[in-house]
Amino acid sequence: MKKECKVRSATTLYDVARRAGVSHTTVSSVLNRPDQLHRVAPATVERVRQAAAALNYRPHQLARNLALGRTNTVVLTTQSTLRSASVHDVIWSVQRVLSDRGYHLIVDLTHRVKDEAAVYDSIMAGRCDGLICAGASPVALAKLPMIKRAGIPVVALSGTAGVGIDTVSPDGAESFRMALEHLWSLGRERVALVQAAWPNMTARPGQDLYRDCHLCADRPYDPALVLDYMTPDDPAIAWRKLRDLADPPTALIVHSDHLASRLIRCIHADGLKVPRDVAIVATDSSMWSDAIETPLTTVAVDSDELGQALVECLIARMRDPDAPPRDISMRPRLTARASTVLAEVV
């Protein structure tokens, strides 16, 4: 006698709805439409998720994406390397916030891509639901308006003035003002700037802000104190140029803790001390800023706040594609550490 083999059908969205005591459209909003979560009460969201877990419900991803015309994926592009701990912190923050909203994050490191334009062309082909550009290169600046016109929401982390793209950025003018006033208050009159740059970069916003702060404070501006940093060897080269000036600097402003740590080693190799001989402030911050050999004074926006703002701006653009472009400026905070303030000898 043959035994009948009953095949249990897969759990459906309607099964979850019955168990949670809600409509199937509510279940769909919770499990398939992260952009609709704000319309559902938190208690209901939790009840639906618990019901789905109890029934081992798994949405058919491909079918869902085809039906909704979306991927639930956001791409983040960056010209920075992950050796920059602050970039890593922002990416981690963005991923955490996106995950809470039901989105997956793909990171494209474009600094070593032969054809950077091809990365942005693939995004325009519908690879994602939104783009976060963390560091706009000249190629990115040319491509971002095209991606926006293709109907893909875009938000940039700084550097997109005048291209009609939503932008979230630390208040650069305030960062330089706070850094310079902190150093001037410590009697450091000769303050140099070692700024990030890359090939074909025409604008130098850091240099402009640094110069403007000097002029506003009625202090002399010396262009010899402004140097670019582009390659791993540049910190040593930059330090030697500054050290050999007839009137060398007594303080440095740099763009990252990674660069600061390299410069500190160069300074110490010359028999000088930080901050006794040369003080250093970074206009960026990461989890390692207070863990390097000489804990670093920073002027920066918290990476968690920055990641939250980037995602919220992108989600707002998804909900209202026709809204005017937003330019969100975030106020930094100065954290004084041993790279500028001498520890008391007990």
C-alpha positions as CSV (number, residue, x, y, z in Angstrom):
1,M,0.0,0.0,0.0
2,K,1.5,3.3,-1.1
3,K,1.7,6.1,1.4
4,E,0.4,9.4,0.2
5,C,3.1,12.0,0.4
6,K,1.6,15.4,1.2
7,V,3.7,18.3,0.2
8,R,3.2,21.3,2.4
9,S,2.9,24.4,0.4
10,A,5.3,27.3,1.1
11,T,4.2,29.9,3.7
12,T,2.6,32.8,2.0
13,L,2.2,36.5,2.8
14,Y,-1.4,35.7,3.6
15,D,-0.4,33.1,6.3
16,V,1.7,35.8,8.0
17,A,-1.1,38.3,7.8
18,R,-3.6,35.8,9.5
19,R,-1.1,35.0,12.3
20,A,-0.3,38.6,12.9
21,G,-3.9,39.7,12.7
22,V,-3.3,42.3,10.1
23,S,-4.0,42.8,6.4
24,H,-1.8,41.4,3.7
25,T,-1.0,44.9,2.5
26,T,0.4,45.7,6.0
27,V,2.6,42.6,5.9
28,S,3.8,43.7,2.4
29,S,4.6,47.1,3.7
30,V,6.6,45.7,6.6
31,L,8.5,42.9,4.8
32,N,8.7,44.2,1.2
33,R,8.6,48.0,1.3
34,P,11.1,49.6,3.6
35,D,10.1,53.0,2.3
36,Q,6.6,52.4,3.8
37,L,7.7,51.4,7.3
38,H,7.1,54.9,8.6
39,R,3.4,54.4,7.9
40,V,3.1,51.3,10.2
41,A,3.0,51.5,14.0
42,P,6.2,50.1,15.6
43,A,4.2,47.5,17.6
44,T,2.6,46.3,14.4
45,V,6.0,46.0,12.6
46,E,7.3,43.9,15.4
47,R,4.2,41.7,15.4
48,V,4.5,41.1,11.7
49,R,8.2,40.2,11.9
50,Q,7.6,37.8,14.8
51,A,4.8,36.1,12.8
52,A,7.1,35.8,9.7
53,A,9.9,34.3,11.9
54,A,7.5,31.8,13.5
55,L,6.3,30.7,10.1
56,N,9.8,30.7,8.6
57,Y,8.4,33.0,5.9
58,R,10.9,34.1,3.2
59,P,9.8,36.5,0.5
60,H,10.8,35.5,-3.0
61,Q,13.4,38.2,-3.6
62,L,13.4,38.2,-7.4
63,A,9.7,38.1,-7.7
64,R,9.3,40.9,-5.2
65,N,11.8,43.1,-6.9
66,L,10.2,42.5,-10.3
67,A,6.7,43.3,-8.9
68,L,7.9,46.4,-7.1
69,G,10.4,47.6,-9.7
70,R,13.1,48.0,-7.0
71,T,16.1,46.1,-5.6
72,N,16.1,47.3,-1.9
73,T,19.8,48.0,-2.6
74,V,21.8,51.3,-2.1
75,V,25.2,51.8,-3.7
76,L,27.8,53.9,-1.9
77,T,30.8,55.1,-4.0
78,T,33.9,56.6,-2.6
79,Q,37.3,57.8,-3.9
80,S,38.8,57.2,-0.5
81,T,40.6,54.1,0.5
82,L,39.5,52.1,3.5
83,R,42.8,52.9,5.1
84,S,41.0,56.1,6.1
85,A,39.3,55.0,9.3
86,S,36.8,57.9,9.2
87,V,35.5,56.6,5.8
88,H,35.2,53.2,7.3
89,D,33.2,54.6,10.2
90,V,30.8,56.5,7.9
91,I,30.3,53.4,5.8
92,W,29.6,51.3,8.9
93,S,27.1,53.9,10.1
94,V,25.3,54.1,6.7
95,Q,25.1,50.3,6.5
96,R,23.6,50.0,10.0
97,V,21.0,52.7,9.3
98,L,20.1,51.3,5.9
99,S,19.7,47.8,7.4
100,D,17.3,49.1,9.9
101,R,15.3,50.4,6.9
102,G,15.4,47.1,5.1
103,Y,18.0,48.0,2.5
104,H,21.3,46.3,1.5
105,L,24.4,48.3,0.9
106,I,27.0,47.8,-1.9
107,V,30.3,49.7,-1.6
108,D,32.2,50.6,-4.7
109,L,35.8,51.8,-4.1
110,T,36.4,53.9,-7.3
111,H,39.9,55.1,-6.6
112,R,41.5,52.0,-8.3
113,V,38.9,51.4,-10.9
114,K,40.3,51.7,-14.5
115,D,37.1,53.1,-15.8
116,E,35.4,55.0,-13.0
117,A,32.7,56.1,-15.4
118,A,31.6,52.5,-16.0
119,V,30.8,52.2,-12.3
120,Y,28.3,55.1,-12.6
121,D,27.0,53.8,-15.9
122,S,26.1,50.5,-14.3
123,I,24.2,52.4,-11.6
124,M,22.2,54.2,-14.2
125,A,21.3,50.8,-15.7
126,G,19.0,50.2,-12.6
127,R,21.4,48.3,-10.4
128,C,20.2,50.0,-7.2
129,D,17.4,52.1,-5.7
130,G,19.6,54.9,-4.6
131,L,23.2,56.2,-4.6
132,I,25.3,57.8,-1.9
133,C,28.5,59.4,-3.3
134,A,31.0,59.8,-0.5
135,G,33.7,61.9,-2.2
136,A,32.9,63.3,-5.6
137,S,35.7,63.0,-8.1
138,P,35.6,65.0,-11.4
139,V,34.1,61.9,-13.1
140,A,31.4,61.6,-10.4
141,L,30.6,65.3,-10.7
142,A,29.9,64.7,-14.4
143,K,27.9,61.6,-13.9
144,L,25.7,62.4,-10.8
145,P,23.3,64.8,-12.7
146,M,22.8,62.1,-15.3
147,I,22.0,59.5,-12.7
148,K,19.5,61.9,-11.1
149,R,17.9,62.5,-14.5
150,A,17.6,58.7,-14.9
151,G,15.3,58.7,-11.9
152,I,17.8,57.3,-9.3
153,P,17.8,59.2,-6.0
154,V,21.3,60.6,-5.2
155,V,22.8,62.1,-2.1
156,A,26.5,63.2,-1.9
157,L,28.8,63.6,1.1
158,S,30.3,67.1,0.3
159,G,31.8,68.4,-2.9
160,T,28.8,68.8,-5.2
161,A,28.0,72.5,-5.1
162,G,26.2,73.7,-8.2
163,V,25.2,70.3,-9.7
164,G,21.7,70.2,-8.2
165,I,22.3,67.1,-6.0
166,D,21.2,66.7,-2.4
167,T,24.3,67.2,-0.2
168,V,25.2,66.4,3.4
169,S,28.5,67.8,4.6
170,P,30.3,69.0,7.6
171,D,30.5,72.8,7.9
172,G,34.0,73.2,6.5
173,A,34.2,76.9,7.3
174,E,33.3,76.2,10.9
175,S,35.8,73.3,11.0
176,F,38.7,75.5,9.9
177,R,37.7,78.4,12.2
178,M,37.5,76.1,15.2
179,A,40.8,74.4,14.4
180,L,42.7,77.7,13.8
181,E,41.3,79.5,16.8
182,H,42.2,76.6,19.0
183,L,45.8,76.6,17.7
184,W,46.1,80.4,17.9
185,S,44.8,80.4,21.4
186,L,47.7,78.1,22.3
187,G,50.2,80.6,20.8
188,R,50.7,78.7,17.5
189,E,51.0,81.6,15.0
190,R,52.4,79.6,12.0
191,V,49.8,77.0,11.1
192,A,50.3,74.9,8.0
193,L,47.7,73.0,6.0
194,V,48.4,69.6,4.5
195,Q,45.3,68.8,2.4
196,A,44.0,65.8,0.4
197,A,44.1,66.0,-3.4
198,W,44.0,63.7,-6.4
199,P,45.1,64.0,-10.0
200,N,43.0,66.4,-12.2
201,M,41.6,68.0,-9.1
202,T,41.1,71.7,-9.8
203,A,39.3,73.0,-6.8
204,R,41.0,73.3,-3.4
205,P,38.1,74.0,-1.0
206,G,40.2,73.4,2.1
207,Q,42.8,75.9,1.0
208,D,40.1,78.5,0.2
209,L,38.6,78.1,3.7
210,Y,42.0,78.2,5.4
211,R,42.9,81.4,3.6
212,D,39.5,83.0,4.3
213,C,39.8,82.2,8.0
214,H,43.1,84.0,8.1
215,L,41.8,87.0,6.3
216,C,38.7,87.2,8.5
217,A,40.9,87.1,11.6
218,D,43.2,89.7,10.2
219,R,46.1,87.3,10.2
220,P,48.8,86.9,7.5
221,Y,48.1,84.2,4.9
222,D,51.3,82.4,3.6
223,P,50.6,80.1,0.6
224,A,54.0,78.4,1.4
225,L,52.2,76.8,4.3
226,V,49.7,74.9,2.1
227,L,50.7,71.6,0.7
228,D,48.9,68.7,-1.1
229,Y,48.9,65.1,-0.1
230,M,48.3,62.6,-2.9
231,T,50.5,59.5,-2.4
232,P,51.8,57.4,0.5
233,D,55.2,59.1,0.2
234,D,53.8,62.6,0.4
235,P,53.6,63.0,4.2
236,A,57.4,62.7,4.5
237,I,57.9,65.0,1.5
238,A,55.4,67.6,2.8
239,W,57.0,67.6,6.3
240,R,60.5,68.1,4.9
241,K,59.3,71.1,2.8
242,L,57.6,72.6,5.8
243,R,60.5,71.9,8.2
244,D,63.0,73.5,5.8
245,L,61.2,76.8,5.5
246,A,63.0,79.8,6.8
247,D,60.1,80.3,9.3
248,P,58.7,76.7,9.8
249,P,55.2,76.1,11.2
250,T,54.5,75.4,14.8
251,A,51.2,73.6,14.0
252,L,49.6,71.6,11.3
253,I,46.0,71.1,10.1
254,V,45.5,67.8,8.3
255,H,42.5,66.0,6.7
256,S,42.6,62.6,8.5
257,D,44.0,60.7,11.4
258,H,45.8,58.4,9.0
259,L,47.8,61.3,7.6
260,A,48.3,62.8,11.1
261,S,49.9,59.5,12.3
262,R,52.3,59.5,9.4
263,L,53.3,63.1,10.0
264,I,53.8,62.5,13.7
265,R,56.3,59.8,12.9
266,C,58.1,62.1,10.5
267,I,58.3,64.9,13.2
268,H,59.5,62.5,15.9
269,A,62.1,61.1,13.5
270,D,63.6,64.6,13.3
271,G,64.0,64.7,17.1
272,L,61.0,67.0,17.6
273,K,58.0,66.3,19.7
274,V,54.2,66.7,19.3
275,P,52.8,68.9,20.6
276,R,55.8,70.6,22.3
277,D,57.4,71.6,18.9
278,V,54.6,71.1,16.5
279,A,50.9,70.8,17.3
280,I,48.4,68.9,15.0
281,V,44.7,69.1,14.5
282,A,42.7,66.8,12.1
283,T,39.5,68.0,10.4
284,D,38.2,64.5,10.5
285,S,37.8,61.9,13.2
286,S,37.5,58.1,13.6
287,M,37.6,55.5,16.3
288,W,41.4,55.5,16.2
289,S,41.8,59.3,16.8
290,D,42.5,58.8,20.5
291,A,44.3,55.4,20.0
292,I,47.4,56.5,18.0
293,E,50.8,57.1,19.5
294,T,49.9,60.8,20.3
295,P,46.1,61.0,20.7
296,L,44.8,63.4,18.1
297,T,42.9,66.7,18.5
298,T,40.0,66.6,16.0
299,V,37.4,68.9,14.6
300,A,34.7,66.7,13.1
301,V,31.1,65.6,12.8
302,D,30.3,62.3,14.6
303,S,30.3,59.5,12.0
304,D,27.0,58.1,13.4
305,E,25.3,61.4,12.9
306,L,26.7,61.8,9.4
307,G,25.6,58.3,8.4
308,Q,22.1,58.9,9.8
309,A,21.8,62.2,8.0
310,L,23.0,60.7,4.6
311,V,20.4,57.9,4.8
312,E,17.6,60.1,6.0
313,C,18.3,62.6,3.1
314,L,18.3,59.7,0.6
315,I,15.1,58.2,1.9
316,A,13.5,61.7,1.7
317,R,14.5,61.9,-1.9
318,M,13.1,58.5,-2.6
319,R,9.7,59.6,-1.2
320,D,9.7,63.0,-3.0
321,P,11.8,62.8,-6.2
322,D,10.6,66.3,-7.3
323,A,11.6,68.2,-4.1
324,P,14.2,71.0,-4.5
325,P,17.8,69.9,-3.8
326,R,18.8,70.1,-0.2
327,D,22.2,71.2,1.2
328,I,22.5,70.0,4.8
329,S,25.5,71.5,6.7
330,M,26.4,69.7,9.9
331,R,28.2,71.6,12.7
332,P,31.5,69.9,13.9
333,R,32.8,69.5,17.4
334,L,36.3,70.1,18.6
335,T,37.8,67.4,20.8
336,A,41.1,68.5,22.3
337,R,43.7,65.7,22.9
338,A,47.4,65.3,23.4
339,S,48.4,66.4,19.9
340,T,47.8,70.0,20.8
341,V,47.6,70.1,24.6
342,L,50.7,69.2,26.6
343,A,49.9,66.8,29.5
344,E,50.8,68.0,32.9
345,V,53.9,66.5,34.5
346,V,53.1,65.1,37.9
